Amino acid sequence: MVATAATAAFFPAASLPPDSGPKPSSNKLGVPKPDATGIKTKGLKVKTNAQAPPKINGTSSIGLSSMDGKMKSEETYYSGSHAPRTFINQLPDWSMLLAAITTIFLAAEKQWMMLDWKPKRSDALVDPFGIGRIVQDGFVFRQNFSIRSYEIGADRTASIETLMNHLQETALNHVKTAGLLGDGFGSTPEMCKKNLIWVVTRMQVLVDRYPTWGDVVQVDTWVSSSGKNGMRRDWLIRDFNTGEILTRASSVWVMMNKLTRRLSKMPDEVRAEIGPHFVNTPPVIDEDGRKLPKLDDNTAEHIRTGLTPRWSDLDVNQHVNNVKYIGWILESAPVSILETHELSSMTLEYRRECGRDSVVQSLTSVSGTSVGGLMDSGIVECQHLLRLEDGAEVVRGRTEWRPKHAKCFGNLGKVPNGSA
């Protein structure tokens, strides 16, 4: 019964029309019966929805065995007042069902759009996709980062490597957003045509305060010319909520042919590409003009050998990422300094690239105080050197360390004005 009712709901049976005339006479056994003219006829079933033909002289015309009678009966069947029952005209009206489904979806979409997706905190959805944007009349690139749990160290603050990765990420995204990214790692289209890549020669970083887990930092970066063949890139890292400047950094970059691995002059075509994006402002950090001394086995107090790059330490240009060098420098720093002090400034000079098969040695010398008296000392200065096993220099460096939980603010840098 239930199946019959459900079937009837979607496939209603066609109603039988009333006969328009009297039914033809026939016997129960289906034996032909002589008509009024004395001619026998065969039993013929007539569709129920077809109209009964009119009688001629009291006899039904369907009883005739002649061809005319058959043609008349078929004509009467197809010309009835109701359409014949077929599979197509018994299907339900799907348009009504589709209209109902569409109405439901539109109502659900409206309710979804009316939901309040505003964050409960002002920094909950800060730059959620990490895309960044161009500000200051197209000269400054700005991007926000949230400090993740895996980016903090033993002090529960972001490590220096984390901050350096943020600097590198914003530099590449600046090139990409400005439409200058070619097929290389930060290279412009004209640089790709000439097999040129960027390499950093000098990096200077000042850290006033390290962000902690969950903090949101805002990174600004811009570029300027440096001499005839170089480019200077500066960064400012701020606390997103307070605007406090946390870190300032300045770097100098030159071009190298990735096939010959030799430094190259800046072609005029490349200068025409990047020149309109240069800002005529002084460095965000006053350059430290002190010469970085060369360390050796006699002058270095702490030496760490056998440092080798992992596959993940290489960038797309097949040399060790410059952030990795910082980690190697800290490998030879005394543990007593790491426990009692935090890195406040760093100056690095990159002398040579390092490949995946290189074996590096890290040398450190502590200046101005003995390691045993670090608890009572203030600022501690260290000299560093990364070299290959054959003695070739990779990086020279100088770091300054302040006692933990102390702040050392210098002259705060400023973002270039839009009119620059």
C-alpha positions as CSV (number, residue, x, y, z in Angstrom):
1,M,0.0,0.0,0.0
2,V,2.8,2.4,0.9
3,A,4.6,1.7,-2.3
4,T,1.5,2.1,-4.3
5,A,0.7,5.4,-2.7
6,A,4.2,6.7,-3.2
7,T,4.2,5.7,-6.9
8,A,0.8,7.3,-7.3
9,A,2.1,10.5,-5.9
10,F,4.8,10.9,-8.5
11,F,3.1,9.0,-11.4
12,P,-0.6,9.8,-11.3
13,A,-2.7,7.5,-13.4
14,A,-4.5,9.0,-16.3
15,S,-8.3,9.3,-15.9
16,L,-10.5,7.4,-18.1
17,P,-12.8,9.6,-20.3
18,P,-16.4,8.6,-20.5
19,D,-17.5,6.9,-23.7
20,S,-19.2,9.2,-26.2
21,G,-21.4,6.5,-27.5
22,P,-22.9,3.1,-26.8
23,K,-20.5,0.1,-26.5
24,P,-20.3,-2.3,-29.4
25,S,-22.0,-5.6,-28.8
26,S,-20.0,-8.8,-28.5
27,N,-20.5,-12.2,-27.1
28,K,-18.7,-13.5,-24.0
29,L,-16.7,-16.2,-26.0
30,G,-15.3,-13.7,-28.5
31,V,-17.1,-15.5,-31.4
32,P,-17.9,-13.2,-34.3
33,K,-21.5,-12.2,-34.4
34,P,-23.3,-11.5,-37.6
35,D,-24.2,-7.9,-38.0
36,A,-27.3,-6.4,-39.5
37,T,-25.9,-6.8,-43.0
38,G,-25.2,-10.5,-42.6
39,I,-21.3,-10.1,-42.6
40,K,-19.3,-11.6,-39.8
41,T,-16.9,-9.5,-37.9
42,K,-13.9,-10.3,-35.7
43,G,-13.6,-9.2,-32.1
44,L,-11.6,-6.0,-31.8
45,K,-10.4,-4.3,-28.7
46,V,-10.7,-0.6,-28.6
47,K,-8.5,1.7,-26.4
48,T,-10.4,2.9,-23.4
49,N,-9.6,6.5,-24.0
50,A,-10.7,6.4,-27.6
51,Q,-14.1,7.6,-28.5
52,A,-16.6,5.0,-29.7
53,P,-17.4,5.5,-33.3
54,P,-21.0,6.3,-34.2
55,K,-23.2,3.5,-35.4
56,I,-24.3,3.3,-39.0
57,N,-27.8,1.9,-39.4
58,G,-27.7,0.5,-35.9
59,T,-24.4,-1.3,-36.3
60,S,-20.9,-0.3,-35.0
61,S,-18.4,0.4,-37.7
62,I,-15.6,-1.4,-35.9
63,G,-17.2,-4.7,-36.6
64,L,-16.4,-4.4,-40.3
65,S,-13.6,-6.6,-41.5
66,S,-12.7,-4.4,-44.4
67,M,-9.6,-2.2,-44.5
68,D,-11.7,0.9,-44.3
69,G,-13.0,-0.1,-41.0
70,K,-9.4,-0.7,-39.6
71,M,-8.2,2.6,-40.8
72,K,-11.2,4.4,-39.3
73,S,-10.6,2.7,-35.9
74,E,-6.9,3.7,-35.8
75,E,-7.8,7.2,-36.8
76,T,-10.3,7.4,-34.0
77,Y,-7.6,6.2,-31.5
78,Y,-5.0,8.8,-32.3
79,S,-7.5,11.7,-32.7
80,G,-9.1,11.2,-29.3
81,S,-9.7,14.2,-27.0
82,H,-7.0,13.0,-24.5
83,A,-3.2,12.4,-25.2
84,P,-2.1,8.8,-25.1
85,R,-0.4,7.5,-21.9
86,T,3.3,7.5,-22.4
87,F,6.4,7.4,-20.0
88,I,7.3,11.1,-20.6
89,N,3.9,12.7,-19.8
90,Q,3.7,10.6,-16.6
91,L,6.9,12.0,-15.1
92,P,6.5,14.5,-12.1
93,D,6.9,18.2,-12.6
94,W,10.7,18.5,-11.8
95,S,10.7,22.3,-12.3
96,M,8.8,22.8,-9.0
97,L,11.3,20.6,-7.2
98,L,14.3,22.5,-8.6
99,A,12.7,25.8,-7.7
100,A,12.2,24.6,-4.1
101,I,15.9,23.5,-3.9
102,T,17.1,26.8,-5.3
103,T,15.0,28.7,-2.8
104,I,16.5,26.7,0.1
105,F,20.1,27.4,-1.0
106,L,19.5,31.1,-1.5
107,A,18.0,31.4,2.0
108,A,21.0,29.5,3.5
109,E,23.5,31.7,1.6
110,K,21.8,34.8,2.9
111,Q,22.0,33.5,6.5
112,W,25.6,32.6,6.0
113,M,26.5,36.1,4.8
114,M,24.7,37.7,7.7
115,L,26.9,35.9,10.3
116,D,29.3,38.2,12.2
117,W,32.8,37.1,11.3
118,K,34.5,40.0,13.0
119,P,37.3,38.8,15.3
120,K,37.0,39.2,19.0
121,R,40.5,40.6,19.2
122,S,41.9,43.3,16.9
123,D,44.9,41.0,16.0
124,A,43.0,37.8,15.5
125,L,42.8,38.1,11.7
126,V,45.7,40.3,11.0
127,D,46.8,39.7,7.4
128,P,45.3,36.2,7.6
129,F,46.8,35.1,4.3
130,G,50.2,36.7,4.8
131,I,50.1,38.5,1.4
132,G,51.2,41.9,2.4
133,R,50.6,45.2,0.5
134,I,52.4,48.2,-1.0
135,V,52.1,51.4,1.1
136,Q,53.7,54.9,1.1
137,D,52.9,55.7,-2.5
138,G,54.2,52.4,-3.8
139,F,57.7,52.6,-2.2
140,V,57.3,50.5,1.0
141,F,56.1,47.0,1.3
142,R,54.3,46.0,4.5
143,Q,53.5,42.5,5.8
144,N,52.3,41.2,9.1
145,F,53.4,38.0,10.9
146,S,52.1,36.1,13.9
147,I,54.8,34.6,16.0
148,R,54.2,30.8,16.1
149,S,55.0,28.4,18.9
150,Y,57.7,26.7,16.8
151,E,59.5,30.0,16.2
152,I,60.3,30.7,19.8
153,G,63.4,29.6,21.8
154,A,64.2,28.6,25.3
155,D,63.6,32.2,26.4
156,R,60.0,32.0,25.1
157,T,60.8,34.7,22.6
158,A,61.3,34.7,18.9
159,S,64.8,33.6,17.8
160,I,67.0,35.7,15.7
161,E,66.6,33.2,12.9
162,T,62.9,33.8,13.0
163,L,63.3,37.5,12.6
164,M,65.8,37.0,9.8
165,N,63.3,34.7,8.0
166,H,60.7,37.4,8.2
167,L,63.1,39.9,6.6
168,Q,63.8,37.5,3.8
169,E,60.1,36.7,3.2
170,T,59.1,40.4,3.0
171,A,62.0,41.1,0.6
172,L,60.8,38.4,-1.8
173,N,57.2,39.3,-1.5
174,H,58.0,43.0,-2.2
175,V,59.6,42.0,-5.5
176,K,56.6,39.8,-6.3
177,T,54.0,42.3,-5.4
178,A,55.8,45.0,-7.4
179,G,55.6,42.8,-10.5
180,L,59.3,42.4,-10.8
181,L,59.6,38.7,-9.9
182,G,61.1,36.7,-12.8
183,D,61.9,33.0,-12.9
184,G,64.5,33.1,-10.2
185,F,64.8,33.6,-6.4
186,G,64.0,37.3,-6.3
187,S,65.5,38.0,-9.7
188,T,63.8,40.3,-12.2
189,P,62.9,39.2,-15.7
190,E,66.0,41.0,-17.1
191,M,68.2,39.4,-14.5
192,C,66.9,36.0,-15.5
193,K,67.7,36.6,-19.2
194,K,71.3,37.3,-18.1
195,N,71.6,34.5,-15.6
196,L,72.0,37.0,-12.7
197,I,71.0,36.5,-9.1
198,W,71.1,38.6,-5.9
199,V,73.7,37.9,-3.2
200,V,74.0,39.7,0.1
201,T,77.4,41.2,1.0
202,R,76.6,42.9,4.3
203,M,73.9,42.7,6.9
204,Q,73.5,44.8,10.0
205,V,70.7,44.2,12.5
206,L,69.7,45.9,15.8
207,V,67.1,44.2,18.0
208,D,65.5,46.4,20.7
209,R,63.0,43.8,21.9
210,Y,62.2,40.2,20.9
211,P,58.5,39.4,20.3
212,T,56.9,36.5,22.1
213,W,54.6,33.7,21.2
214,G,51.3,35.0,19.9
215,D,52.5,38.6,19.2
216,V,51.8,40.1,15.8
217,V,54.7,42.0,14.2
218,Q,54.5,44.4,11.2
219,V,57.4,44.4,8.8
220,D,58.1,47.3,6.5
221,T,60.8,47.1,3.8
222,W,62.1,49.3,1.0
223,V,65.1,49.5,-1.4
224,S,67.6,52.2,-2.3
225,S,70.7,52.3,-4.5
226,S,74.1,51.5,-3.0
227,G,77.0,52.7,-5.2
228,K,77.0,52.0,-8.9
229,N,76.2,48.3,-8.9
230,G,74.6,47.6,-5.6
231,M,71.2,47.8,-3.9
232,R,70.4,48.6,-0.2
233,R,67.4,47.1,1.4
234,D,66.1,48.3,4.8
235,W,63.6,46.8,7.2
236,L,61.6,48.0,10.3
237,I,59.8,45.5,12.5
238,R,57.1,46.9,14.8
239,D,54.7,45.6,17.3
240,F,51.4,45.6,15.5
241,N,49.3,46.6,18.5
242,T,51.5,49.3,20.0
243,G,53.6,50.5,17.0
244,E,56.8,50.0,19.1
245,I,59.9,49.4,16.9
246,L,61.4,46.1,17.7
247,T,64.1,45.5,15.1
248,R,65.9,47.5,12.5
249,A,68.0,46.0,9.7
250,S,69.9,47.2,6.7
251,S,71.6,45.1,4.0
252,V,73.7,45.6,0.8
253,W,73.1,43.3,-2.2
254,V,75.1,42.8,-5.5
255,M,74.6,40.6,-8.5
256,M,76.3,37.4,-9.3
257,N,76.3,35.2,-12.4
258,K,74.8,31.9,-11.4
259,L,76.8,30.0,-14.1
260,T,80.2,31.5,-13.5
261,R,79.6,32.3,-9.8
262,R,81.3,35.6,-10.2
263,L,80.1,39.1,-9.2
264,S,78.6,41.1,-12.0
265,K,77.9,44.8,-12.8
266,M,74.3,45.9,-12.8
267,P,73.2,46.0,-16.5
268,D,71.3,49.1,-17.7
269,E,68.2,46.9,-18.4
270,V,68.1,45.8,-14.8
271,R,68.7,49.3,-13.5
272,A,65.7,50.5,-15.6
273,E,63.5,47.8,-14.0
274,I,64.3,48.4,-10.4
275,G,65.4,52.1,-10.5
276,P,61.8,53.5,-10.3
277,H,61.3,51.6,-7.0
278,F,64.4,53.1,-5.2
279,V,63.8,55.5,-2.3
280,N,66.3,58.3,-1.7
281,T,66.7,58.0,2.1
282,P,69.6,57.2,4.4
283,P,70.0,53.8,5.9
284,V,67.7,52.9,8.8
285,I,70.8,52.0,10.8
286,D,74.0,54.1,10.9
287,E,76.7,52.0,9.3
288,D,79.2,50.5,11.7
289,G,82.5,51.4,10.1
290,R,84.7,49.4,12.4
291,K,86.7,46.8,10.7
292,L,85.9,43.2,11.4
293,P,89.0,41.4,12.4
294,K,90.0,38.0,11.0
295,L,90.1,35.2,13.5
296,D,92.4,32.2,13.5
297,D,93.1,29.2,15.7
298,N,95.3,31.4,17.9
299,T,92.9,34.3,18.4
300,A,89.7,32.4,18.6
301,E,88.7,31.1,22.0
302,H,85.8,28.8,20.9
303,I,85.9,26.7,17.8
304,R,83.2,24.4,16.4
305,T,84.1,22.1,13.5
306,G,82.4,19.7,11.2
307,L,79.4,21.9,10.4
308,T,77.7,20.7,7.2
309,P,74.6,22.0,5.4
310,R,71.5,19.9,5.2
311,W,69.4,19.7,2.0
312,S,66.8,21.9,3.6
313,D,69.5,24.6,4.2
314,L,69.9,25.2,0.5
315,D,67.8,27.8,-1.4
316,V,66.7,27.6,-5.1
317,N,70.1,29.0,-6.2
318,Q,71.8,25.9,-4.7
319,H,73.8,27.7,-2.0
320,V,73.3,27.9,1.7
321,N,70.6,30.3,2.8
322,N,72.2,33.4,4.5
323,V,70.0,32.8,7.6
324,K,71.7,29.5,8.1
325,Y,75.0,31.3,8.6
326,I,73.7,33.0,11.7
327,G,72.8,29.6,13.3
328,W,76.4,28.4,12.5
329,I,77.9,31.5,14.1
330,L,75.9,30.9,17.3
331,E,77.2,27.3,17.4
332,S,80.5,28.5,18.7
333,A,79.1,31.1,21.1
334,P,79.7,30.2,24.8
335,V,76.7,28.7,26.4
336,S,77.2,31.0,29.4
337,I,76.5,34.0,27.1
338,L,73.4,32.4,25.7
339,E,72.1,31.7,29.2
340,T,72.6,35.2,30.7
341,H,72.5,37.6,27.7
342,E,70.5,38.1,24.5
343,L,71.7,39.2,21.1
344,S,71.2,42.9,20.6
345,S,73.1,43.7,17.5
346,M,74.9,41.9,14.7
347,T,77.1,42.9,11.7
348,L,77.9,40.3,9.1
349,E,80.1,40.5,6.0
350,Y,79.6,37.7,3.5
351,R,82.8,36.7,1.7
352,R,82.0,33.5,0.0
353,E,79.1,31.3,-0.8
354,C,78.7,27.9,0.8
355,G,77.5,24.8,-1.2
356,R,75.9,21.6,-0.1
357,D,79.2,19.7,0.1
358,S,81.0,22.3,2.2
359,V,82.3,21.6,5.6
360,V,82.4,24.7,7.8
361,Q,84.2,25.7,11.0
362,S,82.8,28.3,13.4
363,L,85.2,30.5,15.4
364,T,84.3,32.9,18.2
365,S,86.3,35.3,20.4
366,V,84.8,37.1,23.4
367,S,86.1,40.6,23.8
368,G,86.3,42.9,26.9
369,T,85.4,40.3,29.6
370,S,86.1,36.8,30.7
371,V,83.5,34.1,30.2
372,G,83.4,33.5,34.0
373,G,82.5,37.2,34.7
374,L,79.5,37.4,32.4
375,M,77.0,37.6,35.3
376,D,78.5,40.9,36.5
377,S,79.2,42.4,33.0
378,G,77.0,44.6,30.9
379,I,77.3,44.6,27.1
380,V,79.4,41.7,25.8
381,E,81.0,41.8,22.3
382,C,82.0,38.8,20.3
383,Q,84.0,38.4,17.1
384,H,83.1,35.6,14.7
385,L,84.4,33.8,11.6
386,L,82.9,31.1,9.5
387,R,85.5,29.3,7.3
388,L,85.8,26.3,5.1
389,E,88.1,23.4,6.1
390,D,90.8,24.8,3.6
391,G,90.8,28.1,5.5
392,A,88.7,30.1,2.9
393,E,86.5,32.7,4.7
394,V,82.8,32.5,4.4
395,V,81.5,35.1,6.8
396,R,83.1,37.6,9.2
397,G,80.9,38.9,12.0
398,R,80.5,40.9,15.2
399,T,77.8,40.5,17.7
400,E,76.8,42.4,20.8
401,W,74.9,40.9,23.7
402,R,73.0,42.7,26.6
403,P,71.9,41.2,29.8
404,K,68.5,39.5,29.5
405,H,65.4,41.6,30.2
406,A,67.3,44.8,29.5
407,K,66.4,47.1,26.7
408,C,68.9,49.1,24.7
409,F,67.2,51.6,22.4
410,G,69.2,53.5,19.8
411,N,68.2,56.1,17.3
412,L,64.9,54.8,16.0
413,G,64.7,54.6,12.2
414,K,61.9,56.0,10.2
415,V,59.9,54.8,7.3
416,P,60.6,56.8,4.1
417,N,58.0,59.5,3.4
418,G,55.7,59.0,0.6
419,S,57.1,62.0,-1.2
420,A,60.6,60.5,-1.2
